[in-house]
Amino acid sequence: MNRNLKLVLFAVVVFAVVLTLTRMLRPAPAPEDTGETEAIVSKLIANDPLIAPASAGPGSATAR
């Protein structure tokens, strides 16, 4: 084959490999924040007696 053709093919292959690797290593886009996670966490905290504020429990001073 012609030397120039080999160089062009080599450059195309290197470009394709670099492009593929950069696409693979690019971080995924962050998921859209819908606020659902915050709502779930706040429900879990409210229902957990070890984490919930003392004033929320049945034995608290406000419940007496």
PAZAPA-4460 file (N, C-alpha, C; in steps of 0.05 Angstrom, whole numbers, plus 32768, in hexadecimal, padded with zeros to 4 digits):
% residues 64
    n_x    n_y    n_z   ca_x   ca_y   ca_z    c_x    c_y    c_z   seq   type   mol
   8011   7FE8   8000   8000   8000   8000   8012   8019   8000     1      M     A
   8006   802E   7FF8   8013   8048   7FF8   8018   8051   8014     2      N     A
   802F   805E   8019   8036   8067   8034   8022   807C   803F     3      R     A
   801A   808E   802D   8006   80A2   8036   7FEC   8096   803E     4      N     A
   7FE3   8081   802F   7FCA   8074   8035   7FCC   8066   8050     5      L     A
   7FE3   805A   8056   7FE7   804D   8070   7FE6   8062   8087     6      K     A
   7FF2   8079   8083   7FF1   808E   8097   7FD4   8098   809C     7      L     A
   7FC5   809B   8086   7FA9   80A5   8089   7F99   8090   8098     8      V     A
   7F9C   8076   8090   7F8D   8061   809E   7F95   8060   80BC     9      L     A
   7FAE   8062   80C1   7FB8   8062   80DD   7FAB   8079   80ED    10      F     A
   7FAB   8091   80E1   7F9F   80A8   80EE   7F81   80A4   80F3    11      A     A
   7F73   8099   80E0   7F57   8094   80E3   7F52   8080   80FA    12      V     A
   7F62   806B   80FB   7F5F   8057   8110   7F65   8063   812B    13      V     A
   7F7A   8072   812E   7F81   807F   8147   7F6B   8093   814F    14      V     A
   7F60   80A2   813D   7F4B   80B4   8143   7F32   80A6   814D    15      F     A
   7F2B   808F   8140   7F14   8080   8148   7F18   8074   8164    16      A     A
   7F30   806A   816A   7F35   805F   8184   7F34   8074   819A    17      V     A
   7F40   808B   8195   7F3F   80A1   81A8   7F23   80AB   81AD    18      V     A
   7F13   80AD   8198   7EF8   80B6   819A   7EE7   80A2   81AA    19      L     A
   7EEB   8089   81A5   7EDD   8074   81B4   7EE4   8074   81D2    20      T     A
   7EFE   8077   81D7   7F07   8077   81F3   7EFD   808F   8202    21      L     A
   7EFC   80A6   81F5   7EF3   80BE   8203   7ED4   80BC   8208    22      T     A
   7EC6   80AF   81F6   7EA9   80AC   81FB   7EA4   8098   8212    23      R     A
   7EB5   8083   8213   7EB2   806F   8228   7EB9   807B   8244    24      M     A
   7ECD   808C   8245   7ED7   8096   825E   7EC8   80AF   8267    25      L     A
   7EB8   80BA   8256   7EA8   80D2   825E   7E94   80CB   8273    26      R     A
   7E92   80DA   8289   7E7F   80D4   829E   7E62   80D6   8294    27      P     A
   7E52   80C5   829E   7E35   80C5   8297   7E28   80DF   82A1    28      A     A
   7E15   80E9   8293   7E07   8101   829D   7DF8   80FB   82B7    29      P     A
   7DF8   810F   82C8   7DEA   810C   82E2   7DCC   8108   82DD    30      A     A
   7DC0   80F7   82ED   7DA3   80F3   82EA   7D94   810D   82F2    31      P     A
   7D7D   8111   82E5   7D6E   8129   82EB   7D63   8127   8307    32      E     A
   7D66   813D   8316   7D5D   813E   8331   7D3F   8144   8332    33      D     A
   7D2F   8131   833B   7D12   8135   833C   7D09   813A   8358    34      T     A
   7D1B   8139   836C   7D14   813D   8387   7D09   8124   8395    35      G     A
   7D07   810F   8386   7CFC   80F6   8391   7D0E   80EA   83A6    36      E     A
   7D28   80EB   83A2   7D3A   80E0   83B6   7D38   80EF   83D0    37      T     A
   7D36   8109   83CF   7D34   8119   83E8   7D1A   8113   83F6    38      E     A
   7D04   810E   83E8   7CEB   8107   83F5   7CED   80EC   8402    39      A     A
   7CFA   80D9   83F5   7CFD   80BE   8401   7D0E   80BF   841A    40      I     A
   7D24   80CE   8419   7D35   80D0   8430   7D27   80DD   8447    41      V     A
   7D18   80F2   8442   7D0B   8100   8458   7CF5   80EE   8464    42      S     A
   7CE8   80DD   8454   7CD4   80CA   845F   7CE2   80B5   8470    43      K     A
   7CF9   80AC   8467   7D08   8098   8477   7D11   80A4   8491    44      L     A
   7D1B   80BC   8491   7D24   80C9   84AA   7D0C   80CE   84BD    45      I     A
   7CF5   80D6   84B2   7CDE   80DB   84C3   7CD3   80C1   84D0    46      A     A
   7CD6   80AB   84C2   7CCC   8091   84CD   7CE0   8082   84DE    47      N     A
   7CF9   808B   84DF   7D0D   807D   84EE   7D0F   8089   850A    48      D     A
   7D0A   807A   851F   7D0A   8085   853A   7D26   808D   8544    49      P     A
   7D3B   8082   8538   7D56   8089   8540   7D60   80A2   8534    50      L     A
   7D54   80AA   851D   7D5D   80C2   850F   7D49   80D9   8512    51      I     A
   7D30   80D2   8515   7D1B   80E7   8516   7D1F   80F9   852E    52      A     A
   7D17   8112   852D   7D1A   8124   8544   7D0A   811A   855C    53      P     A
   7D13   8120   8573   7D07   8116   858C   7CEA   8121   858F    54      A     A
   7CE4   8138   8584   7CC9   8143   8587   7CB5   8135   8576    55      S     A
   7CBD   8123   8564   7CAB   8116   8552   7CA0   80FB   855E    56      A     A
   7CAD   80F1   8572   7CA6   80D7   857D   7C8E   80D8   8590    57      G     A
   7C82   80C0   8595   7C6B   80BF   85A7   7C72   80C5   85C4    58      P     A
   7C8B   80C0   85CC   7C93   80C5   85E8   7CA0   80E0   85EC    59      G     A
   7C9D   80F2   85D9   7CAA   810C   85DB   7C99   811F   85ED    60      S     A
   7CA5   8135   85F4   7C98   8148   8605   7C80   8154   85F7    61      A     A
   7C80   8157   85DE   7C6A   8164   85D0   7C52   8151   85CE    62      T     A
   7C56   8137   85D0   7C40   8124   85CE   7C31   8120   85E9    63      A     A
   7C3D   8129   85FE   7C30   8126   8619   7C1B   813A   861F    64      R     A
***
